[in-house]
Amino acid sequence: MENIDPVYFLTPVVVIAFSFGLAAYWRRRRRFTAFVLVFSLVAYFGAIFAKYVVQGITYAPFETGVNSNPAALGAYFGLQTMVFEVG
């Protein structure tokens, strides 16, 4: 355990705590209903599924076309995340 950098260990813990804290705050203020939570989860998993389908069709040809260039693959994955999850 002494080899683990505390920043890398605590960052996900802080993000999870912050996320649950916001959800609890919105729930307490009655602006966060179960419908909103279910709708958000369906939208999120729908975006992940759409990315999975697109990658299943386009990943192999793209990787071959760019000769496994890490910068091009990073842009490929980043663009998909931007379009499906953020957009």
C-alpha positions, -999 to +999 in steps of 0.1 A: +000+000+000+030+024+005+036+024-033+003+039-042+002+077-048-025+092-026-036+116-054-044+087-077-062+069-049-082+098-036-092+114-069-119+088-077-131+088-041-135+126-041-154+125-075-177+098-063-184+116-030-190+149-048-214+132-073-234+115-045-234+147-025-249+166-054-275+139-061-285+139-024-287+177-024-310+177-054-331+149-040-335+168-008-346+199-027-372+178-046-358+187-079-343+153-085-369+126-090-366+090-098-377+097-133-348+120-139-324+094-125-338+066-148-338+089-178-302+099-171-291+063-168-309+052-200-293+081-219-259+073-205-260+036-213-276+044-247-246+066-255-222+038-244-241+013-266-240+036-296-202+041-292-199+003-289-218-002-322-198+025-340-165+012-328-175-023-338-180-011-374-152+014-377-124+006-353-105-020-373-104-001-406-095+031-388-067+015-368-053+000-400-056+033-419-036+053-393-011+025-386-021+024-349-010+060-344-018+068-307-027+105-314-051+095-342-067+068-320-070+093-291-088+117-314-110+088-327-121+079-292-124+115-280-145+125-310-169+096-303-171+105-266-178+141-276-206+132-301-223+105-282-219+112-245-216+150-244-236+158-275 
